[in-house]
Amino acid sequence: MTDQTEIVVHPVSPQGGRKVTVHALGVDADLGRAHTPADVSEFLRRAGLEDVDLSEDGPIRWEGGGPEVWSPRPSG
């Protein structure tokens, strides 16, 4: 069975930024807290995943909003 790489950008935290995680080869890794799409690209590059499409149509699962969301959504 082939293990697929899963990249997740989590919702914006109350402290700001979005946690970026990756699951590959049976291992889960927290890559860091991104504040911009450029941060996501850099974290992925450091993990050996270069030229990843950051759009919502790409391989990343964007939780709590797409690549344009970098501040908490107002409640209510």
Sequence and secondary structure as in RCSB ss.txt:
>XXXX:A:sequence
MTDQTEIVVHPVSPQGGRKVTVHALGVDADLGRAHTPADVSEFLRRAGLEDVDLSEDGPIRWEGGGPEVWSPRPS
G
>XXXX:A:secstr
     EEEEEEE TTSSEEEEEEETTEEEEEEEESSHHHHHHHHHHTT  S   STTSSEEESSS TT  S    
 
